[in-house]
Amino acid sequence: MLSSFNNRLFVKFRLKIQNRLQFNGLVSLLNPIRISGKEVLPLVEGGKGISISNGESSGAWAAAGGVGTFSAVNADAHDADGNLIPVVYHGKTRRERHDELIAYSIKGGITQARLAHERSNGQGRIHMNVLWEMGAVEPILHGVLSQTKGLVHGVTCGAGMPFKLAEICVSYGVHYYPIVSSARAFHILWKRAYSRFSDSLGGVVYEDPWLAGGHNGLSNSEDPLVPEDPMPRVIALRKAMRECGLNDTPIFMAGGVWWLSEWANWIDNPELGPIAFQFGTRPLLTQESPISTSWKKKLVTLKKGDIRLNRFSPTGFYSSGVRNAFLQNLENRSLRQVAYSVDPVGEHTQSFPVGARGRVVYLAPHDKESADIWVKQGFDTPMRTPDSTLVFVTEAESNQILTDQINCMGCLSACKFSNWAQNESWSTGKKADPRSFCIQKTLQEISHSEDVENQLMFAGHQAYRFGQDSFYANGFVPTVKQLVDQLQTGY
């Protein structure tokens, strides 16, 4: 049942449809807007890596009249017969494996761009999504865009401050779409870089840092437990854009969008200007979505509160994911944590042996009691963190963590889990952090297997609504076209 607030929005929504039907004779409440040089529905598929938004799903979204977005974050490549090329690293060093990763990524991005173009039937627009903090983002962008002229119309990019995005995109004649979570972030990007490439700025993606899936742009001044209303934040973004002369440049509202009837006051709102709506979570449950059957079944079982903001990602960013066994294990691991000192200082008076050599560190008395309990429970292997703490894990878990750190292939520009970094020393200069995880490994596993409990499952905070929405009743899984048509009705 709709709340009284949503009832009021529903009335506004119905009036908008009636007025538009009378004025334009359209079935949809949405008027097309110009995105990447073409009039399309203001409905955008959010890019999801690794291999979750692919050419099949994004091409279908574009064919339905919207903007399809495939992920070029370690995208799948196919051989001449259309078979998946397994990602296997042969290099003995991180640097060698990093070069292999770049080659795989470029080949995968080209593969998915071509597939999306074929599936789109020349309709809609095709965008490519990358993360600025992914490893070797610049050579990967150059490698894909140089081989996909006319197939990719825009590039969306977030997870960092993509200052060079505009320059790269302009050199290949495509539009660019930075992802921001505040007007301040956009202003910095504009002042430092984008003002020189304003004609190719296709739009700005506002990604709600409390509601979006995947990595989130929460600043240190924002409370992850206190969500803010997106409307004032997007109005502030539009104000900043108008000050730059970007009155008609669309803003993509991303994160928390489920029914458009709930966003009736955003549509045709002169204070907001042109608005498109980006959907990252809902396209997961479509026939064209490449995620596993287990993943699709899991989505309809989620309850409110099952998706959590956390800060375990090796990027250092907050991220939103399903609280399954994988995430619970990370939470429990960090709870089994105590501060230590290499010398007896202050309250750190209790000696405690660490490692195969039994090197002594010093704990506070109450922490020593906790450590002894954890050891008796089987978590008998303490591992040092960069913050002068010990986390207690089993010996098997410790061995797996060390193996994953050794096998690092540099999928991020800087990784706190393995201490890889793209710099002269190829290191962050900090101790590898056992409280985090290899994000490349787990995202490859969940996207290419049926394991949804022991792998990281990103999701937006509205994902619990799959099980409540009558559209998905009786196990119905729509095609992308059916979903896009349904979204235009407001539900």
N, C-alpha and C positions, 0 to 999 in steps of 0.2 A: 504494500500500500504506500502511496506517495505521502510524504510529509506535507504539512500546510505550506511550507516554503516552496517545496517542489510543485505543489498544486498551483501556486501563483505563477511559477515559471511555466507550468504546463499551459495555463491560460494565455500567457504572453506568446508562447510558442505556437499555439493554435492560431492566434491572431496573425502572427507572422506568415504562417502557411496560407491562411485565407487571403490575406492581402497580396501575397506573391502570386497565388493562383489567379486572382482577379486581374492582377496587373500584367503578369508575364505569361500566364497560361502554363506554368511549369508545375510538375508534380513534386519536385524537390523544393525544400525551403531554402536551399543554398544556391546562390548565383555563382557562376564560374568566375574565377579571378585569374589574372595573368601570372603564371609561375614559369620561370625558365623559358620565357619567350612564347608561351602558348596558353590559351584560355583552357583551364581545367577546373574540375571540381576542387574546392578547397579542402580536400580530404587527402591526407598524406600518411603513407605507411612509414613508421619509424624503423630506422635501420638497427638490426640486432646481430652482433657477431658473437661467437664464431659460427659461421655457416647456418645461422637461424633465419635471417632475411636473405634469401638467395634470388637468383634470376627467375626462378619459377614463380615465387610469391610476388616479387616486385613487378615482374612483367604482367602478371594477372591483375595487379592493382592498377597499373597504368592502363591496361586494356579496358578496365571498368570506368576510366575517365578521370582518375585521380593521379597522384604522384607516387610511384613505386620507388622504394629505396632498398637496394641490396647492400649488404655489408661487405666491404673490402678488407675487413679485419680477419686475416688468415682465411680467406674464402676458399671453398673447395675447387679444385681443378679436375678436369676430366681428360681422359685420353681420346684418341681419334675415334674410338668406338663408343664414347659416352660413358665409360666406366670411371668411377672415382679413383683418383690417384692418391694412394695412401701417403700420409705425411710421415716420413721416416728420416731421421737425421743420422748422417754418417760421420760428420765432423768430430774430431777428437777434442777440439777446443770450443769454448763458447763463441769465439769470433767466427770460427768456421761454420758452426751451426747457425749463427746469426745470418751469415751470407746465404745459407740454404733457405732459411726462413723468408728472406727477401725474395728469392727466386720463386718459392712456392706461392707467396702472397701475390706477386705480380701475375703469375700464370692463373691463379684462382680468380683474381679480380677481372682479368680479361675474359675468362670463361663465363663468369656470372653476368658481365655486362652484355656479352653476345646473347646469352640465353634470355636475359630480360628483354632485350630488343626484339628477339623473335616472338616472345610470348605477348608483347605489348600490341602487336599488330599495328604499329604506328600511332597508337592512341596515347593519351596522357603524356606524362613525362617520366623519365628514369633518372633517379639520383643515386649517388654512391655515398656511403657513409664510412668515415674513418675516425679514429681517435687520435688526437694530436699527441697524446702521451704513449701511443703504441710504438714499438720499436721500428726505426727506419721509416717513419711515415712519409718523409719527403721523397726518398727514392722510390717508394711504393706508389705514391701518387703520380710521380713522373712516369713510372713504368707502365701503369695502367692507362692513364689518360693519353699517353702518346700512341697507344695502340687501339683506342676505342673512340676515335673521332666520329661524331654523329650518333653514337650509341648512348653516351652519358651526357645529360643536360645540366647537371648540377652536382655539387659536392657538399654534403653536410659534415660538420666536424665539431666535436666538443672534447670533453675530458682534458682540459688545459686551456691555454690561451694561444689559439692558432694564428699568430701574427703573420706568418708567411703564406697562409691559405689563399688569400686573395691573389697575390702575385703569381702563385703556381697556377691557379684556376684560369686567370686571365690569359696566361701564356698558351693555354689550350682552347680558349674560346668557350669556356663553360662558366656557369654562374656558381657563386659560393654562398653557403648558408651556415654562418657560425652558430653554435649552440651556446646560449648564455643562460644564467639564472638570475641576472640582475641588470638594471640599467647601468650601474657602475661598471660592470664587466664590459658591456657593449661600448661605453664611452672610452674606456682604455683602448680597446681594439680599434675603434674608429680613429682616435687621435694619433695612435702610433703607426697604424698601417692602412686601414680601410678607406680613409678619406681620399687616398690616391687612386682608388679603384671602385668608386661609388657606382659607376654604371653597371658593373657586373655583380653587385650585391643583390642577389635574387630575393632574399628575405632573411629574417632573423628568427631563429628557433628559441622560444622561451621554454626551457625545460624546468618544470616545477621540482625544486630540490627535495621536497617532502613526499611527492606522489609518484614520480617517474621511476621506472625500473632501471636496473643496471647502475652505472656510476652516477653519482649526484653531485651537483655543484654547491653544496653547503659551504658557506664561509665560516671562519672561526668565530665570527660575531653572531652567528645564527644558531639557535637551539634546535638540535635534531628532534627533540620531543615536543616542540611547540610549532606546529605548521602555521604558515601565514596564508592569508587569502591571496590567491594569485591575481585577482583583478587589480588592486592598487599597484602591485609590482609591474604588471604589464602596462598599465596606464603610465607609470613612470618610465618604462622602456620606450613607449610610443613618444612621450614628451622628449626624451633624449634624442630619438630618431628624427623628430620634427625639427629640432634645433640644428640637425645636420642636413636638413632639406629632404629627408626621407619620408615624406607624407604618405606616399602611395606604396611604399615597400611593405609587403605583407609580413606579419608576425605569425609564426606557427605556434599555437598553444599545444605544448606537449606535456603529458603527465596528468593522470587523473581524469582524462576524457573517456566517458563510456557512452552515455546517451546525450545526443545534442540537445534534447529537450531541456536538459539541466543547464545548458549554456545559452539559453534563449537571449539573455541580456548581453551576450557577447556578439551576437549576429547583427550586422548592420548598425553597430554602435559607433557613432561618429567620434567618440572620445578615444576609441581603440583603433579606428581605421581598419584597413583590410586585415581580416583574420582568417587563417586556415587552421584546421584541427589535425593534429598528428596522433596517430594511434600506433602504439608499440605493442601493447599486450593483446588486444583483441585479434589481430591477424595471426596470432599463434594458433588459435583454434579454427583453422580453415583447412580445406582439403589440400590446398597447394602448399601449406606450411610444411617444411621439411622436418619438423621435430618429430620425435618418436611417438608411437602409439601410447606408450606408458606416460609420457609427458602430457599428452593431450588428455588422457584419463585423469591424471593428477590434477590438472587445472580445475576440473569441475568438482573436485572434492575440497578445494581450499575454503577456509573460513576466514572471516574478518580477523585480522591480527596475525595471520599466518605469514604475512610478508613483513620483514623487518629491515629497518635501516641498521647497518653495521659498518665497522671500520676495519675489517680484517683484510680488505683487498691489498695486494702488494703495491698498488698504485699510490696508496695513502689516502685516496678519496673515500668518502662514504659511498655505500652502495646499497641497493634494495634487492633482497632475495628471499626466496621461500625458506622458512625455518624448518628445514628437513634435518636428517641425521648429519649431513655435512656441516651445516651451519651450527648445529648444536654442539658438535665436537669441537669446533673452533671456540665457541663460547666457554665450554667446560675447560678447555686447555688453558685459556687465559685466566680462568678463575683459580687454577692450580699454579699460582704465581706468587713469588716472594722476592723482596729486595735483598740484595747481598752486598757485602763489602769484602775486598781482598785482604783487609786488615781489620783487627778488632777496634772499631771506632763507635763511640756513643753507645746506642742500644744494641749494636751488632756485636754480640759477645759470644754467641754459640757457634762453635766450629762445625763445619759440615763438609764432607768430602764430595768432590764433583769429578766426574769423568773416570776413564779407565785408570789413570794414574792417581786418582784420589786426591787431587789438589784441594787444599782446604780453603773454603771461604767462610764468611761469618754472617750469621743470621740473627735477627732479633729473637728473643725467647719464644714469643707466641708464634712466630713464623717457623721456628725450628719444630715446634709441636705439630704444626700443620704439615710440614715436610715429612716428618716421620709417619704420619697417618697416610699420606699419599703413597709413600714407598711401600707400606704394608698392603695397600690396596692394589699394588701392581704397577703404579706409576713411578717406577724406580729409577728413571733416567732423567736427571735434570739437564736442561739445555739453556745456555746463556742467551740473553737477548741484548739488543743494542742499548737498552735502558738500565743496565746493571740489575737485571732481575733474572730469576731462574723460573722456567716453566717445567712442570713435571709431566712426562709422558712415559708410555711403555717403551721397552727396548725396541720392539718391532716398529712402533710409530717413529721413534727417533731415527732408525735406519732408513725408513721411507722418506722422511723429511730430508735427511742428508743426501739420499740418492736423487731426489727431485731437485735439490739445490745444485748438485754436481751436473745434472743433465740440462741446466738452464740453456736456452737458445736465444735469450735476449729479445723476448717478445714485447717488452716495455722499454721506454726510453730510460727509465730508472725503476728498479725493482727492489723493494725492501726485503722481500723473501730471500732472494739469492745474492743480493748486493751488486747485481749487474747494473751498469750505466753506460750510456753512449757518450763517452768522453775519452780523453787521451789514455787514461789508465784502465778503462772498461770496468770501473768499480765506483760505487757510491762512497767508498772510503769508510763505510760503517759495517759492523758485524751483521751477517745475515740473520733475519728475524724468523725464528721458528713458530711464532704466533700467527704468521700469515700462511700462504699456500702458493703453489704453482698454478697460476690462473690459466695459462695455456693448456696445461695437462687436463684440468678438470672441465674446461669448456669444450675441449675436443672430445672428451669422454661423453659428456651429456648430449652433445650434438650428433654423436655417431654410435650411440648405444641406447639400451633401454633403461639404464641405471639413472633414476631420478631421486634416489634417496641419499646416495653417497657422493654426489657431485653438486657443484654450485648451480643452482637454478635461479637465474635472474627473473624478476617479475615486477610489474608495476603494482602499486598498492590497491588497485581496483580489481585485481585478478580474482578475488574471492567472489565477484559478482557473476562469474561464469555459472556457478551452481545455483544462482538465484534468478538469472535472466531466463524468461520463458522462451526466448529465441532459441536457446540451446536445449529445450526440453526433450526428453526421451532420447538423449544421446545424439541429437542432431549436430552435425558438423557441416557448416555451410561452405560453399565455394567462396572465393574472394569476391566474385561478382555479387553473390547473394548478400554477403556482408556489407559491401559498399551500398547496395540498393537499400538494405535495411537501415544503415546509418542515416541515409537521407530522409527517412521517415521520422527521425528523431529518436529511435529506439534500437 
